[in-house]
Amino acid sequence: MEKTGCVYLVGAGCGQADLITVRGLRLLRKCQVLVYDDLIAGELLEEVPDSAQRIYVGKRSGRQVTPQEEISRILVEKAREGYVVVRLKGGDPFVFGRGGEEMKALIEAGIPCEEVPGVTSAIAIPAAAGIPVTYRGLSRSVHIVTGHTADTEDCLPRHLELLAEMEGTLVFLMGLGQLEKIAERLIQAGMAEDTPAAVISGGNSRCPAAARGTLGTIVSETRKKKVKAPAVIVVGETAALELIGDDGSFCRCP
């Protein structure tokens, strides 16, 4: 092939397959190469043409199967071979999905590329448990924070104390292993121990579970419920809401 192809960074949404955008689904159905992550709804993979090459680059037990540099190399290489490539990511590619790094690598290589947004787990997972991340009179803002970073001594986000002083909802992604430290630091920074908190593992997680409590009890509640990664941590007044039916599900339209 002589003509350079292109790469679409597509967000698969979080959970059911039909949460993907119409545009994302259309691109899946016409792609020639699929490069995909873990926790993607199986029904979406069935939408890919049988003739398409499939390359899995996800994570297992929190460990990246394929180094990020290698993923970017694969995307550039397949596009240079002339293929239409879909890089399918859970949630939204630009919300802690390293989509920005991949887009930068593609641009530097002169590869035509485009990002197609998806529903981020920071919103979808709390919503599935009946928790809106904003609510009039309770939370007028939402702050999405990585729960683990490599460039600090305790691997917690910088300026956690400032986050503790902010009004609104704090949502931590990729932070289950840091939950105890996060709770301790927020309390030390002045956040009340009775601040509502929740830890939810849902979407396409292999072990869906939810724990509710307060900043002072959420660690023990999470252990009781045996919540496993990947999980979303929600801290703030809206974490006490349960906008679900008596049977534990949303009051859905028929």
C-alpha positions as CSV (number, residue, x, y, z in Angstrom):
1,M,0.0,0.0,0.0
2,E,1.3,3.4,-0.9
3,K,-1.3,5.8,0.5
4,T,-0.9,6.7,4.2
5,G,-3.9,5.6,6.3
6,C,-5.3,7.3,9.3
7,V,-5.9,6.6,13.0
8,Y,-9.1,7.2,15.0
9,L,-8.8,7.3,18.8
10,V,-12.2,6.1,19.8
11,G,-13.7,6.1,23.3
12,A,-15.8,3.0,23.8
13,G,-17.7,4.5,26.7
14,C,-17.9,2.7,30.1
15,G,-20.1,-0.4,30.5
16,Q,-22.7,-1.5,28.0
17,A,-21.7,-1.7,24.4
18,D,-24.5,0.8,23.3
19,L,-22.9,3.6,25.3
20,I,-20.4,4.1,22.4
21,T,-21.2,7.1,20.2
22,V,-22.8,6.6,16.8
23,R,-19.6,7.9,15.1
24,G,-17.5,5.5,17.1
25,L,-19.6,2.5,16.1
26,R,-19.5,3.6,12.5
27,L,-15.7,3.7,12.5
28,L,-15.5,0.3,14.2
29,R,-17.6,-1.2,11.4
30,K,-15.2,0.0,8.7
31,C,-11.8,-0.2,10.3
32,Q,-9.0,-2.4,8.8
33,V,-6.9,-2.6,12.0
34,L,-8.3,-2.6,15.6
35,V,-5.9,-1.8,18.4
36,Y,-7.9,-2.3,21.6
37,D,-7.6,-2.2,25.4
38,D,-9.0,-4.4,28.2
39,L,-12.5,-4.0,29.6
40,I,-14.1,-3.4,26.2
41,A,-17.6,-4.8,25.8
42,G,-17.4,-8.0,23.8
43,E,-20.3,-6.9,21.6
44,L,-18.2,-4.0,20.3
45,L,-15.5,-6.4,19.1
46,E,-18.2,-8.3,17.1
47,E,-18.9,-5.1,15.1
48,V,-15.4,-5.2,13.6
49,P,-15.1,-6.7,10.1
50,D,-13.8,-10.2,10.0
51,S,-11.1,-9.1,7.7
52,A,-9.7,-6.6,10.1
53,Q,-6.5,-7.2,12.0
54,R,-7.0,-7.2,15.8
55,I,-4.2,-6.2,18.2
56,Y,-4.7,-6.4,21.9
57,V,-2.7,-4.0,24.0
58,G,-4.6,-3.9,27.3
59,K,-3.7,-4.4,30.9
60,R,-3.8,-7.4,33.2
61,S,-3.7,-6.9,37.0
62,G,-2.8,-3.3,36.5
63,R,0.2,-4.1,34.4
64,Q,0.5,-2.8,30.8
65,V,0.8,-5.8,28.5
66,T,2.3,-3.6,25.7
67,P,4.5,-0.6,26.7
68,Q,3.0,2.8,25.7
69,E,5.9,3.5,23.3
70,E,5.2,0.3,21.5
71,I,1.5,1.1,21.2
72,S,2.3,4.4,19.6
73,R,4.8,2.7,17.3
74,I,2.1,0.2,16.2
75,L,-0.4,2.9,15.4
76,V,2.1,4.8,13.3
77,E,3.3,1.7,11.5
78,K,-0.2,0.4,10.6
79,A,-1.2,3.9,9.3
80,R,1.9,4.1,7.2
81,E,1.0,0.7,5.7
82,G,-2.2,2.5,4.5
83,Y,-4.7,1.1,6.9
84,V,-7.7,2.7,8.6
85,V,-6.9,2.1,12.2
86,V,-9.2,2.4,15.2
87,R,-7.6,2.6,18.6
88,L,-10.4,1.6,20.9
89,K,-10.1,2.7,24.5
90,G,-12.4,2.3,27.5
91,G,-14.2,5.4,28.6
92,D,-12.8,8.6,27.0
93,P,-9.3,8.6,25.3
94,F,-8.4,11.9,26.8
95,V,-9.4,11.2,30.4
96,F,-6.4,9.4,31.9
97,G,-6.3,7.1,28.8
98,R,-3.0,8.3,27.5
99,G,-4.8,9.3,24.3
100,G,-3.0,12.6,24.3
101,E,0.4,10.8,24.2
102,E,-0.8,8.7,21.3
103,M,-2.2,11.6,19.4
104,K,1.0,13.6,19.9
105,A,3.1,10.6,18.5
106,L,0.8,10.4,15.5
107,I,1.0,14.1,14.8
108,E,4.8,14.1,15.1
109,A,4.9,11.2,12.6
110,G,2.6,13.1,10.2
111,I,-0.2,10.6,10.5
112,P,-3.8,11.9,10.0
113,C,-5.7,11.3,13.2
114,E,-8.8,12.2,15.1
115,E,-10.2,11.7,18.6
116,V,-13.8,10.4,19.1
117,P,-15.0,11.1,22.6
118,G,-16.5,8.4,24.9
119,V,-18.4,8.4,28.2
120,T,-15.7,8.5,30.9
121,S,-15.8,6.2,33.9
122,A,-15.5,9.2,36.1
123,I,-19.1,10.0,35.4
124,A,-20.5,6.6,34.2
125,I,-19.5,4.4,37.1
126,P,-20.8,6.7,39.8
127,A,-24.0,7.2,37.8
128,A,-24.5,3.4,37.6
129,A,-24.6,3.4,41.4
130,G,-27.1,6.2,41.5
131,I,-24.5,8.9,42.2
132,P,-24.6,12.1,40.1
133,V,-21.2,13.9,40.3
134,T,-23.0,17.3,40.4
135,Y,-26.3,18.2,42.0
136,R,-27.8,21.6,42.5
137,G,-27.3,22.8,46.1
138,L,-24.9,20.0,46.9
139,S,-22.1,20.0,44.3
140,R,-21.6,22.7,41.7
141,S,-18.3,21.3,40.4
142,V,-16.5,18.0,39.8
143,H,-12.7,17.4,40.0
144,I,-11.3,14.3,38.3
145,V,-8.0,13.3,39.7
146,T,-5.5,10.5,39.2
147,G,-5.3,8.3,42.3
148,H,-1.7,7.3,41.5
149,T,1.2,9.3,40.2
150,A,4.9,8.3,39.8
151,D,6.5,11.7,40.5
152,T,5.7,12.2,44.2
153,E,7.2,10.5,47.3
154,D,3.9,8.8,48.3
155,C,2.6,8.4,44.8
156,L,-0.4,10.6,45.6
157,P,-1.4,13.6,43.5
158,R,0.3,16.9,44.2
159,H,-1.6,19.6,46.1
160,L,-4.1,17.1,47.6
161,E,-4.5,19.6,50.4
162,L,-5.9,22.2,48.0
163,L,-8.3,19.6,46.6
164,A,-9.6,19.0,50.2
165,E,-10.5,22.7,50.5
166,M,-12.5,22.8,47.3
167,E,-16.3,22.6,47.2
168,G,-17.8,20.0,44.9
169,T,-17.1,16.3,44.2
170,L,-13.7,14.7,44.0
171,V,-13.5,11.7,41.7
172,F,-10.3,9.6,41.8
173,L,-9.5,7.2,39.0
174,M,-6.9,4.4,39.3
175,G,-6.7,4.9,43.1
176,L,-8.0,1.9,44.8
177,G,-4.5,0.8,46.0
178,Q,-4.1,4.3,47.4
179,L,-7.5,4.6,49.0
180,E,-6.2,4.5,52.6
181,K,-3.6,7.2,51.9
182,I,-6.1,9.3,50.0
183,A,-8.6,9.2,52.9
184,E,-5.9,10.0,55.5
185,R,-4.4,12.9,53.6
186,L,-7.8,14.5,52.9
187,I,-8.8,14.2,56.6
188,Q,-5.4,15.6,57.6
189,A,-6.0,18.5,55.2
190,G,-9.2,19.4,57.0
191,M,-11.9,17.5,55.2
192,A,-14.5,16.2,57.7
193,E,-14.4,12.5,58.5
194,D,-18.2,12.3,58.0
195,T,-17.9,13.5,54.4
196,P,-19.8,11.0,52.2
197,A,-17.6,8.7,50.1
198,A,-18.1,5.7,47.8
199,V,-15.9,3.3,45.9
200,I,-17.5,1.6,42.9
201,S,-16.2,-1.0,40.5
202,G,-18.6,-1.4,37.6
203,G,-18.9,-1.1,33.9
204,N,-17.1,-4.1,32.4
205,S,-15.2,-4.9,35.5
206,R,-14.8,-8.6,36.2
207,C,-15.9,-8.1,39.9
208,P,-18.6,-5.4,40.1
209,A,-19.1,-4.1,43.6
210,A,-19.9,-0.9,45.5
211,A,-19.0,0.4,49.0
212,R,-20.5,3.4,50.7
213,G,-19.6,5.2,53.8
214,T,-17.8,8.3,54.9
215,L,-14.2,9.5,54.5
216,G,-13.6,7.9,57.9
217,T,-15.1,4.6,57.2
218,I,-14.8,4.0,53.5
219,V,-11.5,2.0,53.7
220,S,-13.1,-0.6,56.0
221,E,-16.4,-0.6,54.0
222,T,-14.4,-1.2,50.8
223,R,-12.7,-4.2,52.4
224,K,-16.0,-5.6,53.6
225,K,-17.5,-5.3,50.1
226,K,-14.3,-6.8,48.6
227,V,-14.1,-4.1,45.9
228,K,-11.4,-4.8,43.3
229,A,-9.7,-2.7,40.7
230,P,-10.5,-1.0,38.5
231,A,-12.6,1.2,40.8
232,V,-13.7,4.8,41.0
233,I,-13.5,6.7,44.3
234,V,-16.1,9.4,44.9
235,V,-15.8,11.9,47.8
236,G,-18.3,14.6,48.4
237,E,-22.0,15.2,49.3
238,T,-23.3,13.5,46.2
239,A,-21.7,10.3,47.2
240,A,-24.5,9.8,49.7
241,L,-27.2,9.9,47.0
242,E,-28.7,6.7,45.7
243,L,-30.9,7.6,42.7
244,I,-31.9,4.0,42.0
245,G,-35.0,1.9,42.4
246,D,-35.9,-0.4,45.2
247,D,-34.6,-3.4,43.3
248,G,-31.2,-1.7,43.1
249,S,-31.6,-0.6,39.5
250,F,-32.5,2.7,37.9
251,C,-36.2,3.3,37.4
252,R,-35.8,2.7,33.7
253,C,-38.3,3.5,30.9
254,P,-39.8,0.4,29.3
